């Protein structure tokens, strides 16, 4: 497998794509560390550091994880790429219920480009709304963060509130638009899905801190309780088992055999071959977990604030039962994941359309009549697969909480043993490796599953690809130079700050 990574750098076109992707990801991480003018992020960071779970159990902690810590730093890219993802999900769902958008989607590239343009406009609108709400919350943090005291932690906004509201909203919107553009450039000219890679890099940005926290668990100072070798072996085994389970379920699919009838067109015979229809076990991906986590937080906040305002103790107790660590939370969480799993499949999976397409091209499932019986058969199979996928998502979503409350593993470490971040990271890395392997197979290299070696190459194609790769490197050479200067300045500043 390591030789396959080496071979990926031997192909000029692929090498250029990899370096281009890494360069733009570096730009995104720089934007996640530039604070807004007039904002002091230290009070917010100190407040979240003093919390039991570091704020990871709230929607703010979930959003901060997706932004790679940019939210708690008060960075220019504090909104992250989530407004664009929200707009894309909204339009993706609307295409199923709005006939005009459905017709646009069926028009091919032209229609999809229009929908993409509408998604960009919606992203800007969402950024403006979220930016204003975020700035207002930072100006009055005690309204959003229960227990925050400005006399204890200090003021977050240290400049004029009106001017700060205007300028920071513009900066936050520009930061999200920049990330949106970077993601589209990575998708077009780089390797992998740009938007997904930006989220993954943001999640992995806390990996060094998690490694440091893990080290402190086993090598704490004298007088502090530490874990021993058996716990270390158990944690390593759990990490490998959870990662392997996520990979297995993410890749798992039910192959429905499809037989195509022979057709005679002129003097040629078409069809007659056998194929299969892949139905993924986890068809909805990580979306049900994200929706369930976000929706479950709002009732808890509403009931808590309403009970405190009206002095209704039963509302306060009920809201406390909706927090992590209570069986009520996990029961409702499992129900929401199950609901959104079936909802996503009902919106995105169209068995009637698939059955009509199979019938149109002369395909049929052995033992099942074409048309409506095929649609019912596919719906029955997908219903059972969705149940299995929802159960898997529920187990992965609550596994970090199990480590947190049963074994007192810090949340900073537990999130890498499952949860939303782990699902996204594994899925995106698998998709990126799949694209790299496609390049290797096209250039007559072995993929990641075998020892990499050259089987044979076309000299003309190799020479053409070398020229193309050199041209691409010259085009982005100035970008690499600028990023190298920024990286050097950042390293010097980090060394000076350390001393």
C-alpha positions in Angstrom: 0.0 0.0 0.0 2.9 2.4 0.8 4.3 1.8 -2.7 0.9 2.8 -4.1 1.3 6.2 -2.4 4.7 6.5 -3.9 3.3 5.7 -7.4 0.7 8.4 -7.0 3.5 10.9 -7.0 5.0 9.5 -10.2 2.0 10.5 -12.3 2.5 14.3 -13.1 -1.3 15.0 -13.4 -2.1 13.2 -10.1 0.8 14.8 -8.4 -0.3 18.2 -9.5 -3.8 17.6 -8.2 -2.6 16.4 -4.8 -0.3 19.4 -4.3 -3.0 21.8 -5.4 -5.5 20.2 -3.0 -3.0 20.4 -0.1 -2.3 24.1 -0.9 -5.9 25.1 -0.9 -6.6 23.2 2.3 -3.7 25.1 3.8 -5.4 28.4 2.8 -8.6 27.2 4.5 -6.7 26.5 7.7 -5.1 29.9 7.6 -8.6 31.5 7.4 -9.6 29.4 10.5 -6.9 31.1 12.6 -7.3 34.8 11.7 -9.4 36.4 14.4 -12.0 39.1 13.6 -10.9 42.7 14.2 -12.2 43.9 17.5 -12.8 40.5 19.1 -10.9 38.8 21.9 -11.5 35.0 21.7 -9.8 34.2 25.0 -12.8 34.6 27.3 -14.9 32.3 25.1 -12.1 29.7 25.0 -11.6 29.9 28.8 -15.3 29.4 29.3 -15.5 26.3 27.1 -12.3 24.9 28.6 -14.0 25.2 32.0 -17.0 23.2 31.0 -17.3 19.4 31.7 -17.2 18.3 28.1 -15.5 21.3 26.6 -18.8 22.3 25.0 -18.7 19.3 22.7 -22.1 18.2 23.8 -23.9 21.2 22.5 -24.8 22.5 19.1 -22.1 25.1 19.5 -19.5 22.4 20.1 -20.7 20.4 17.1 -20.5 23.5 14.9 -17.0 24.3 16.3 -15.9 20.8 15.4 -17.1 21.2 11.8 -15.2 24.6 11.6 -12.0 23.1 12.9 -12.0 25.3 16.0 -12.6 28.5 14.0 -15.7 29.3 16.0 -14.1 29.4 19.4 -11.2 31.4 17.9 -13.6 34.0 16.5 -11.9 33.6 13.2 -12.9 35.0 9.8 -14.1 31.6 8.8 -16.0 31.0 12.0 -19.2 30.1 10.1 -17.3 27.4 8.2 -18.7 25.7 5.2 -22.0 24.7 7.0 -24.1 27.5 5.4 -23.2 26.2 2.0 -24.1 22.6 3.0 -27.4 23.8 4.5 -28.3 25.6 1.3 -27.3 22.5 -0.8 -29.4 20.2 1.4 -32.4 22.6 1.2 -32.3 22.7 -2.6 -31.7 19.0 -2.8 -34.8 18.4 -0.8 -36.7 21.0 -2.7 -36.0 19.3 -6.0 -38.2 16.4 -4.8 -41.2 18.7 -4.0 -40.9 21.7 -6.4 -41.6 20.8 -10.0 -39.6 23.7 -11.4 -36.4 22.7 -9.7 -37.1 19.0 -10.6 -37.3 20.0 -14.3 -34.1 22.0 -13.9 -32.3 19.0 -12.5 -33.3 16.9 -15.4 -32.0 19.4 -18.0 -28.5 18.2 -17.6 -25.4 20.4 -17.0 -27.3 23.6 -17.7 -30.0 22.9 -15.2 -27.5 21.8 -12.6 -25.4 24.9 -13.1 -28.5 27.0 -12.4 -29.3 25.1 -9.2 -25.7 25.6 -8.1 -26.0 29.3 -8.7 -29.2 29.4 -6.7 -27.4 27.5 -3.9 -24.6 30.1 -3.9 -27.1 32.9 -3.5 -28.9 31.0 -0.7 -25.5 30.5 1.0 -24.9 34.3 1.1 -28.3 34.9 2.5 -27.8 32.2 5.2 -24.4 33.6 6.0 -25.8 37.1 6.5 -28.5 35.8 8.9 -26.2 33.5 10.8 -23.4 36.1 10.9 -25.7 38.7 12.5 -27.0 36.2 15.1 -23.5 35.0 15.9 -22.2 38.6 16.4 -25.2 39.5 18.6 -24.6 36.4 20.7 -20.9 37.3 21.1 -21.9 40.8 22.2 -24.2 39.3 24.8 -22.7 35.9 25.5 -24.7 35.2 28.7 -27.8 34.8 26.6 -26.4 32.0 24.4 -23.9 30.4 26.8 -25.5 29.5 30.1 -23.2 30.3 33.0 -21.0 32.8 31.1 -20.1 35.8 33.3 -18.3 38.7 31.7 -16.9 39.8 35.1 -15.2 36.4 35.4 -14.1 35.7 31.9 -14.1 39.2 30.4 -15.7 40.8 27.4 -15.5 39.1 24.0 -16.2 42.2 21.8 -13.8 45.0 22.7 -14.8 47.6 20.1 -17.9 49.5 19.1 -20.8 47.2 18.8 -22.6 48.8 15.9 -19.6 49.0 13.6 -18.4 45.6 14.8 -21.7 44.1 13.8 -21.5 45.5 10.2 -17.9 44.7 9.5 -17.8 41.3 11.2 -20.9 40.1 9.3 -19.2 41.1 6.0 -16.0 39.3 7.1 -17.9 36.1 8.1 -19.8 36.0 4.9 -16.7 36.6 2.9 -14.9 33.8 4.8 -17.7 31.3 4.0 -17.8 32.4 0.3 -14.0 31.9 0.2 -14.3 28.4 1.6 -17.1 27.6 -0.9 -14.8 28.8 -3.7 -11.9 26.7 -2.4 -14.1 23.6 -2.1 -15.3 24.0 -5.7 -11.8 24.6 -7.0 -10.6 21.4 -5.2 -13.5 19.4 -6.7 -12.7 20.7 -10.2 -8.9 20.9 -10.3 -7.8 18.8 -7.2 -8.5 15.4 -5.9 -11.6 14.4 -3.9 -14.7 16.3 -3.0 -13.6 19.8 -1.9 -16.5 20.6 0.5 -16.1 17.2 2.3 -12.4 17.6 2.5 -12.7 21.0 4.2 -15.0 19.5 6.8 -12.7 16.5 7.3 -9.6 18.7 7.7 -11.4 20.8 10.3 -12.3 17.7 12.3 -8.8 16.4 12.1 -7.4 19.7 13.2 -8.0 18.7 16.8 -6.1 15.4 16.4 -2.8 16.7 17.8 -4.7 17.9 20.9 -6.4 14.6 21.3 -3.0 12.8 21.0 -1.6 15.1 23.7 -4.6 14.5 26.0 -4.2 10.7 25.4 -0.5 11.0 26.4 -1.5 12.8 29.6 -4.0 10.0 30.5 -1.1 7.5 30.7 1.8 9.7 31.7 0.3 12.2 34.1 2.4 13.9 36.8 2.9 12.1 40.1 -0.2 12.2 42.3 -2.6 12.2 39.4 -4.6 9.1 38.5 -3.4 7.5 35.3 -4.4 4.6 33.1 -2.3 1.5 32.7 -1.2 -0.9 29.9 -4.5 -2.9 29.8 -6.5 0.3 29.3 -4.1 1.3 26.5 -4.5 -2.0 24.7 -8.2 -1.9 25.1 -8.4 1.7 23.7 -6.3 0.7 20.7 -8.4 -2.3 20.1 -11.6 -0.2 20.3 -10.2 2.4 17.9 -9.3 -0.3 15.3 -12.6 -2.1 15.8 -14.8 1.1 15.5 -12.8 2.3 12.4 -13.1 -1.1 10.7 -16.8 -1.3 11.5 -17.4 2.2 10.0 -15.4 1.2 6.9 -17.3 -2.1 6.5 -20.8 -0.5 6.9 -19.9 2.5 4.7 -18.8 0.2 1.9 -21.4 -2.5 2.5 -24.1 -2.9 -0.2 -26.8 -5.3 -1.2 -26.2 -6.4 -4.9 -29.5 -7.0 -6.6 -28.9 -9.1 -9.8 -30.2 -7.6 -13.0 -30.5 -9.4 -16.3 -30.8 -7.5 -19.6 -32.6 -9.1 -22.5 -31.0 -9.3 -26.0 -32.0 -6.7 -28.6 -31.3 -6.8 -32.3 -30.7 -3.4 -33.9 -29.8 -3.8 -37.6 -27.1 -6.4 -37.8 -25.9 -6.0 -34.2 -27.1 -7.7 -31.0 -27.2 -5.6 -27.9 -27.8 -6.7 -24.3 -27.9 -10.2 -22.9 -25.4 -9.5 -20.2 -25.8 -9.8 -16.4 -25.2 -6.9 -14.0 -26.3 -5.9 -10.5 -28.0 -3.0 -8.8 -26.0 -1.8 -5.7 -28.1 -0.7 -2.7 -26.0 0.7 0.1 -26.7 -0.3 3.7 -26.0 3.2 5.0 -27.7 5.0 2.1 -28.3 8.3 4.1 -24.7 8.6 5.3 -24.2 10.8 8.3 -27.1 13.2 7.6 -29.6 11.6 10.1 -27.1 12.0 13.0 -26.5 15.7 12.1 -30.2 16.4 11.9 -31.0 14.5 15.1 -28.2 16.2 17.1 -29.3 19.7 15.9 -33.0 19.2 16.5 -32.7 17.5 19.9 -30.8 20.5 21.3 -33.6 23.1 20.7 -36.3 21.6 23.0 -33.8 21.3 25.8 -32.9 25.0 25.6 -36.6 26.1 25.2 -37.9 24.0 28.1 -34.9 25.0 30.4 -35.4 28.8 29.8 -39.2 28.6 29.9 -39.1 26.6 33.2 -36.6 29.0 34.8 -38.6 32.0 33.7 -42.0 30.7 34.9 -40.5 28.8 37.9 -42.0 25.5 36.7 -39.7 22.9 38.2 -41.1 20.0 36.1 -40.0 21.7 32.9 -36.5 22.2 34.2 -36.3 18.5 35.2 -37.6 17.5 31.8 -35.1 19.6 30.1 -32.3 18.1 32.2 -33.4 14.7 31.0 -32.8 15.8 27.5 -29.1 16.2 28.2 -26.3 13.7 27.4 -26.0 11.0 30.0 -29.8 10.4 30.5 -31.6 7.5 28.9 -34.4 9.8 27.7 -31.8 11.7 25.5 -30.6 8.4 23.9 -34.1 7.1 23.4 -35.2 10.2 21.5 -31.9 10.3 19.7 -32.4 6.8 18.4 -35.9 7.6 17.3 -34.9 10.7 15.4 -32.0 8.9 13.7 -34.5 6.2 12.6 -37.0 8.8 11.4 -34.5 10.8 9.4 -32.9 7.7 7.9 -36.2 6.7 6.4 -37.0 10.3 5.5 -33.8 10.7 3.6 -34.2 7.4 1.7 -37.8 8.3 0.8 -36.7 11.6 -0.6 -33.6 10.4 -2.5 -34.3 6.8 -3.4 -36.9 6.5 -6.1 -37.8 2.8 -6.7 -40.5 3.6 -9.2 -38.1 5.6 -11.4 -35.5 2.8 -11.1 -38.1 0.2 -12.1 -39.1 2.3 -15.1 -35.5 2.8 -16.2 -34.8 -1.0 -16.0 -38.0 -1.7 -18.0 -37.0 1.0 -20.6 -33.6 -0.5 -21.3 -34.8 -4.1 -21.2 -33.5 -5.0 -17.8 -35.3 -7.1 -15.1 -34.6 -8.7 -11.8 -34.7 -12.5 -12.0 -37.9 -13.8 -10.4 -39.6 -10.4 -10.3 -41.9 -9.0 -12.9 -40.9 -5.6 -14.5 -42.8 -2.5 -13.5 -44.7 -2.1 -10.3 -43.6 -5.5 -8.8 -40.0 -4.5 -9.3 -40.6 -1.1 -7.5 -42.3 -2.9 -4.6 -39.4 -5.4 -4.4 -36.8 -2.6 -4.3 -38.8 -0.7 -1.7 -39.0 -3.8 0.5 -35.3 -4.5 0.3 -34.4 -0.8 0.9 -36.7 -0.7 4.0 -34.8 -3.5 5.6 -31.4 -2.1 4.7 -32.3 1.3 6.1 -33.3 -0.3 9.5 -29.8 -1.9 9.7 -28.1 1.3 8.7 -30.1 3.3 11.3 -29.2 0.9 14.1 -25.5 1.2 13.1 -25.7 5.0 13.0 -27.3 5.0 16.5 -24.5 2.8 18.0 -21.7 4.9 16.4 -23.4 8.2 17.5 -23.7 7.2 21.2 -20.4 5.3 21.5 -18.3 8.4 22.4 -20.8 9.2 25.2 -20.4 5.6 26.5 -16.7 6.1 26.8 -17.2 9.6 28.4 -19.7 8.6 31.1 -18.7 5.0 31.8 -14.9 5.1 31.5 -14.3 8.9 32.1 -12.5 9.3 28.7 -12.3 13.0 27.9 -14.6 14.1 25.1 -11.7 15.4 23.1 -10.4 11.8 22.8 -13.8 10.1 22.7 -15.0 11.9 19.6 -12.3 9.9 17.6 -13.9 6.6 18.7 -17.1 7.3 16.8 -19.8 10.0 16.4 -20.5 12.4 13.6 -16.9 13.4 13.0 -15.6 9.9 12.7 -18.3 9.0 10.2 -17.5 12.0 8.0 -13.8 11.5 8.2 -13.8 7.8 7.3 -16.3 8.3 4.4 -14.4 11.2 2.9 -11.0 9.5 3.2 -12.5 6.4 1.5 -13.9 8.5 -1.4 -10.6 10.3 -1.8 -8.5 7.1 -1.9 -11.0 5.6 -4.4 -10.4 8.5 -6.7 -6.6 8.2 -6.4 -6.8 4.5 -7.1 -8.8 5.2 -10.2 -5.9 7.4 -11.5 -3.4 4.6 -10.6 -5.4 2.0 -12.5 -5.8 4.3 -15.5 -2.0 4.7 -15.7 -1.4 0.9 -15.4 -0.4 1.0 -11.8 -1.7 -1.3 -9.1 -4.1 0.2 -6.6 -3.9 0.3 -2.8 -4.9 -3.4 -2.4 -1.8 -4.8 -4.0 1.9 -4.1 -4.2 2.4 -1.1 -6.5 4.4 -1.9 -9.6 4.4 -0.7 -13.2 2.8 -3.2 -15.6 3.3 -1.1 -18.7 2.7 2.4 -20.0 2.0 4.1 -23.3 5.1 6.3 -23.9 3.1 8.9 -25.9 0.4 9.1 -23.2 3.0 9.3 -20.5 4.9 12.1 -22.3 1.6 14.0 -22.8 0.6 13.7 -19.2 4.1 14.9 -18.1 3.8 18.0 -20.2 0.3 18.7 -18.9 1.4 18.2 -15.3 4.4 20.5 -15.8 2.1 23.2 -17.3 -0.3 22.9 -14.3 2.7 23.2 -11.8 3.9 26.4 -13.6 0.3 27.8 -13.4 0.1 27.4 -9.6 3.8 28.0 -8.9 3.0 31.5 -7.6 0.4 30.0 -5.3 2.9 27.6 -3.8 5.4 30.4 -3.3 2.9 32.6 -1.5 1.8 29.8 0.7 5.4 28.9 1.5 6.0 32.5 2.7 2.9 32.4 4.9 3.9 29.0 6.3 7.4 30.3 7.1 6.0 33.4 8.8 3.6 31.3 10.8 6.4 29.0 12.0 8.6 31.9 13.1 5.6 33.5 15.0 4.9 30.2 16.7 8.5 29.7 17.7 8.7 33.3 19.1 5.5 32.9 21.0 6.7 29.6 22.5 9.8 31.3 23.9 
